[in-house]
Amino acid sequence: MATTPKPTPNASQELAEATAEYKELAARIGELGLIHHGSVVHRHAAAPTGATERKTGRAPFYQWSSKVNGKTVTRTLSAKEAELYREWIENDRELRQIIKDMREASERATRAILREKVK
């Protein structure tokens, strides 16, 4: 059984849809909180044999690391700092995805404009 091809939207309709999507994505950027780059890991330092956590001070801890000017920078974090950094890093990832989606919507709008104006 053959399927009927989906009708191609006209340039005006495609432009309107792409522009609306672009504006929605732009509005989402304003809703994002702070952003930060890097990653956070939970580390467990090995204590010397027979030592206790209290004596050595080697409790589990968090680390943030990232490339800054081509070099890896690392910072030890408290649990609360790690929670904040994770939120900011997630916001950064979301921003990157929004920008990618905006580029795609912009490309669709560009194609529609060129189809409409350059005939």
C-alpha positions as CSV (number, residue, x, y, z in Angstrom):
1,M,0.0,0.0,0.0
2,A,1.5,3.3,-1.1
3,T,1.5,6.2,1.3
4,T,0.6,9.6,0.1
5,P,3.4,12.1,0.3
6,K,3.1,14.8,3.0
7,P,2.4,18.1,1.3
8,T,5.3,20.5,1.4
9,P,4.4,23.6,3.4
10,N,4.5,26.8,1.4
11,A,7.3,29.2,2.1
12,S,5.1,31.6,4.1
13,Q,3.8,28.9,6.3
14,E,7.2,27.4,6.9
15,L,8.6,30.9,7.7
16,A,5.9,31.5,10.2
17,E,6.4,28.2,11.9
18,A,10.2,28.5,12.1
19,T,9.9,32.1,13.4
20,A,7.4,31.1,16.1
21,E,9.7,28.3,17.2
22,Y,12.7,30.6,17.2
23,K,10.8,33.1,19.4
24,E,9.7,30.4,21.9
25,L,13.3,29.1,22.2
26,A,14.6,32.7,22.7
27,A,12.1,33.1,25.5
28,R,13.4,29.9,27.2
29,I,16.8,31.5,27.4
30,G,15.5,34.2,29.6
31,E,14.1,31.6,32.0
32,L,17.4,29.9,32.6
33,G,19.3,30.5,35.7
34,L,23.1,31.0,36.0
35,I,25.3,28.9,33.8
36,H,28.7,27.4,34.3
37,H,31.0,25.1,32.4
38,G,32.8,21.9,33.6
39,S,31.7,18.8,35.5
40,V,31.3,17.8,39.1
41,V,32.3,14.4,40.5
42,H,31.9,12.8,43.9
43,R,35.2,11.4,45.1
44,H,36.1,9.0,47.8
45,A,39.7,9.3,49.0
46,A,41.2,6.1,50.3
47,A,42.2,6.4,53.9
48,P,45.5,4.7,55.0
49,T,45.0,1.2,56.5
50,G,43.8,1.3,60.0
51,A,43.1,5.0,59.9
52,T,39.7,6.4,60.6
53,E,37.9,9.1,58.6
54,R,38.0,11.5,61.7
55,K,41.8,11.1,62.1
56,T,42.7,11.6,58.4
57,G,40.0,14.0,57.4
58,R,39.5,12.0,54.2
59,A,35.8,12.0,53.9
60,P,34.1,11.7,50.6
61,F,34.2,15.0,48.7
62,Y,33.2,16.7,45.5
63,Q,35.4,18.2,42.7
64,W,34.6,20.6,39.9
65,S,36.9,20.5,36.9
66,S,37.0,22.2,33.6
67,K,39.4,23.4,30.9
68,V,40.4,27.1,31.3
69,N,42.7,28.5,28.7
70,G,43.7,25.0,27.6
71,K,44.5,23.7,31.1
72,T,42.4,21.6,33.4
73,V,41.4,23.4,36.6
74,T,40.1,21.5,39.6
75,R,38.4,22.8,42.7
76,T,37.3,20.9,45.8
77,L,33.6,21.6,46.7
78,S,31.3,21.2,49.6
79,A,28.1,19.2,49.1
80,K,26.1,22.4,48.8
81,E,28.6,24.0,46.3
82,A,28.5,20.8,44.3
83,E,24.6,20.9,44.2
84,L,24.8,24.5,42.9
85,Y,27.5,23.8,40.3
86,R,25.5,20.8,39.0
87,E,22.4,23.1,38.6
88,W,24.5,25.7,36.7
89,I,26.2,23.1,34.5
90,E,22.8,21.6,33.6
91,N,21.6,25.1,32.7
92,D,24.6,25.5,30.5
93,R,23.8,22.2,28.7
94,E,20.2,23.3,28.2
95,L,21.4,26.7,26.8
96,R,23.6,24.8,24.3
97,Q,20.7,22.7,23.2
98,I,18.4,25.7,22.9
99,I,21.1,27.4,20.7
100,K,21.3,24.3,18.5
101,D,17.5,24.3,18.1
102,M,17.5,28.0,17.3
103,R,20.1,27.4,14.6
104,E,17.9,24.7,13.1
105,A,14.8,26.9,13.2
106,S,16.8,29.8,11.7
107,E,18.0,27.6,8.9
108,R,14.4,26.6,8.1
109,A,13.4,30.3,8.1
110,T,16.3,31.2,5.9
111,R,15.4,28.5,3.3
112,A,11.8,29.7,3.4
113,I,12.8,33.3,2.9
114,L,15.1,32.4,0.0
115,R,12.4,30.3,-1.7
116,E,9.9,33.2,-1.4
117,K,12.1,36.1,-2.4
118,V,14.6,34.5,-4.8
119,K,12.4,32.9,-7.5
